[in-house]
Amino acid sequence: MHHYQTDLTVAEAYEDDVGRGIARVGPDVLLETNVRPGDVCLVVGEYSSPVKVWRSEREDWESGDVYLDEFARVNIQAEVGTEVTFKTVETSEAERIILNCYRGIGIEFDSSAVDMIKKQWLKRPVSIGDVIPVLSDQHGAIPLVIGHIEPDGESVIRDDTEIRINGM
């Protein structure tokens, strides 16, 4: 597989995209990097993080921006307005993931938490160190951190991925 990359400027995600693990880019970027909507790519700032790619809104096609939410920006350590590298990546299917609470947030999870996480994050790309938001009725968006993935590298959460939350 050929790997393609281009440099883009970080822009604020569209409101409906927040917490969904996606990046939006213009069609020129899709063509240049040989990426189709729905593919997984890597966004690289100070750190890298996999995202699912979708096309930006028509008025933003010529902007040269990549639209990322606050979680993606934290994962790559890049602010709005900074330049990042957008590149193709090969992913594997996650067999096992261990999650940690973000910076010691103390929330008790019950046995339904894993099902809730899997339902919200099915088919989404993750890598070690990523902060992922899990939406909960009682607590809003709970940030969890990917502490361990098997196999190592960029992976996609599947139906049969074993998910464990540390301390549960």
N, C-alpha and C positions, 0 to 999 in steps of 0.2 A: 504494500500500500504506500502510495506517495503521501508525504506529509506536506501540507500547505500552511502558510501563515501570513498574517498581515498585521500591521499596527493600527489600532483604533483608539479613540478617545472615549473614556467612560462617561456615560450620561445616566441620569436618574431613570429607573425603570418606570414603565407605565403602571398606573395604580393597580390595575387588575393582575399584574404579573408578580406583585410582591409576595415572597414566600414560596414561589413555584419552581425555583431552581432553573430558571430559563434566562437566556440572553437574546436580545433582538438586534438584528443587523439588517442592513439594506441588501437588495438583490445583487448589487455589484460585488459585495463582499462574499455572498453565497457562491457566485460564479467564480470569483478569483480564488477561493479556497476549496472549490469543488465540494461544497456542502449542501445538503438538502434540508429543508425545514423538518425538524424532528430528530436530526442527527445530534450526536454528542460531540462537543468541541471543548477545548481547554482554553480558559482565559488566564493569562499569566501577568501578574503585577509583581509585587515582592514575593508572593507565593502563587501557586497555580491551583485552579479548581475547575472541575468539569461542569458544564452547563448543557442543557438541551437548547438547541438553537431554533428560533422562529424569526420570521420576517418582521421588520419594523413597519410602522404605519407609513403610508405613502408620502406624507409630508416630511418624513425623516429619512427618506431613501438616500439622499445626497449628502447627509450630514457627516459621514465618516465616523459615526459614533457606534458604540456598543452599549445597549441599555441594560443595566444591571441593578438589582435591588440591593438593599443594605447588607443582606446576608452574603451575597456573592462578593460585595465590595470588602466586607470584613474578611472573607475567606482568602481573597487575593491581596489584601492590604493595599487597596487603591481607592483614592477619593474621586468624586465627580471632577472631571476636567483633566485627569491624568491620563497618560498614554499607556496602553497595555497591549500585549500581543495576544492575538486570537488565532488559534491553530487547531488543525485536525488532530484527533487522538483515537487510538484503538482502546476499546473498553472490554472488560470481561464481565461475566455475570457474578454478582456477589453471592458467595456461598454462606458467609457468616459475617455479621457486623456486630461490634460492641459499641454502645453509645455511653457517653458520660454526660452528666449535667454540666451545663456551661457555667464556668467560674463558681462552682459550688452552690448553684441555685438549689434550694432544698425543697423538692416537691416529691411527695410519695406517689409512686406509680402503682396502679393495680394491674391485674393480669390482662386487662383489655388494652393497656397502653401499646403493647407490641402490635396488636391487630390494627389499632388506630394509626400508628406510625407506618405500618406496611401499606395500609389503604391510601394514606396521603402521599407516600413516597414511592409507590410502585412505578417501575420503569424510569425512575429518576437517577441521574448519575451522581455519584459521591466519591470522595477520596478522603484519606486519613487527615484529620485536623479540620475538616469542614464543619461549620456550624450550620445545622439544619433546624428550621422552625417547625414545631409540631403544634397544630392548632387544637386547643382543648376548650371545651365549653366553660369549665370553671376558671381556667388560668390564662386564657388568651393564647398568644403564641409563646410556646416554651422552647427556648433554644437548647438543643442538644448537640454534642460534639462527637464526630466519628472518631473513636479511639483506636479501632482495630478493624481491618477488612481482610478477609480471605477470599480469593487471592489478593495479594497486595497490588496497589495501583488504582487506576480509575475503574470503577465498577458501577454496574447498574443493578438496582434493587429489583428482585424478581419475586414471584409468588412463593417460591420455596426457599428464599433467603432466610437463614436463621438470624433473628435479631435479639440481642440481649441488652438490657440497660443495667449498667453497673449499679450495685447497691440494691437490686431488686431480687 
